[in-house]
């Protein structure tokens, strides 16, 4: 298999295989429970990275107003805009690529778990025979009574791929994976600072759930279960760190934005445009709202546009 | 900069996902098959189940040239043979991974072996263990957990018996009793003859072990010998099922069945060792260590024992003491049972790289290769000979 392959098996695959078999032995010979517990363990191990990613989202959100300011101010000078943006990052102690670590570390876990499920739920005699060599010598006497493992869980065979089931059953797991991935993306998405970032975010928001839903058809159902549970845990962690607004906002009824009034121009008076500085929270402003000019100062009595 | 970082991150992530899907989507296991063979000593023809899902007749009189073949049905995912073919009364019985039990004529019709009949034992449930026949009845275990018995002449099911899990073992039949192991960790003794209404209770006894059973039981001198995934080798009374002795010296599963020579049992284990045990007491006489799992049964020759190992070597050892060990480095995993013409000290083994190899053992115990028959050639009658040159052993 080669040196790298041997390292991969020894460091990733074999520990996962033994973990799954031992968990199966502990958790009532139920492979679904084994995967759920396994997912929790993985998330616990990755908790520091997950918190880092959540804080990244939080920092990005905090920097948005200043980044918008920079975008507006240097709209016509991309070089200056880039310099100011980097300066902002430096001052904030922020690394825009820092979120890649938590994302990239998921890949070996997914691949390893996919391979571990195939090895742990062998569908052919040769694969079952190979399992004996993957079990640690100290684990084999403990788990020998549970071999071969059953992949049955809630009516599904976790060794099977979703596409092996007839419609519409074959779509259940892909849809669940897609939905959980969508909510996960929604929770972890950084606010947009520019239209192009907005379009990137929108792309990721929809493309990842669709892609993972497609992957679910190709890979064993056990891996899909891992994704669903992992996403749910990720949503919960993110919610406690950065808040639940991205989720609750989806289900809140949208209030139409009030119309923006044109600026009032009155002779011998300064031009008044509705902005935060002029916002008056007293009763006068409520009266202003009734006249449709929110935030506008009330015209003194008797004044009117006159030509002299 | 941020926009670029985000865009790169997005595309890198999506491309990596596509690579992941491409790399891993093909990881679903396809059955390979590791059937051995059977020799018709009257005609000196070897019938082997190949990894291509084919029964191949090979002429042992000459240089291993092919005579005829029979192709199993089914698509690529199901066309495999794991159990050894069984020859009786001019017919060869083969259990296919496609779930069919085949009866094939041993007499070629031109280049083809003709089909007598085939029965779909259980839809979509592979037959992994080989069939065994006795007194007009052929018995096979199925992945649906049932043991099936069929009338050879009338081509119909006589009875079936349900176990608790898949059956991947080959049965043994002796004195009207079927002995078969199941992945439900039990060894069953079942009455062979009669329908369910005639015999009433089919089960004579069952013996529970601590692990799954895939080994073919060895029945001799009133005892049943078999190994289990609980790393224990058992000797039971064949009539009552009571334990006579057990051997717990192995550190891994027993996959394949044991063989015997006189009062010595030769027991291959997946701890890479062959144990020679006293059949009466279970005491270890000697042990042969190899570098690979032993999933194929050995074979006894005149003064030697030949042992196939997953390390790619065929081990030849002295039958009486396990000494004078010689190796034939075949270079491919050996997972199938051996088959031999004992008087000729010649062994035939199917390899994991799609070939059948003939090895003879000389007077001094040294192995010598005779020929290698490559089984996965499209032009099976022309290109079967291994033309790479050089000695195999």
Interface residues (C-beta under 8 A of the other chain):
Chain A: X67 X82 X85 X86 X89 X96 X97 X99 X100 X103 X104 X107 X110 X111 X114 X115 X118 X122 X123 X124 X125 X126 X127 X128 X129 X132 X133 X137 X140 X141 X144 X145 X147 X148 X161 X190 X193 X194 X196 X197 X200 X203 X204 X207 X208 X211 X214 X215 X218 X219 X220
Chain B: X1 X2 X3 X5 X6 X7 X9 X10 X13 X14 X16 X17 X20 X21 X23 X24 X25 X27 X28 X29 X30 X31 X32 X34 X82 X128 X165 X166 X168 X183 X185 X210 X211 X212 X214 X229 X230 X231 X251 X252 X253 X255 X270 X293 X295 X335
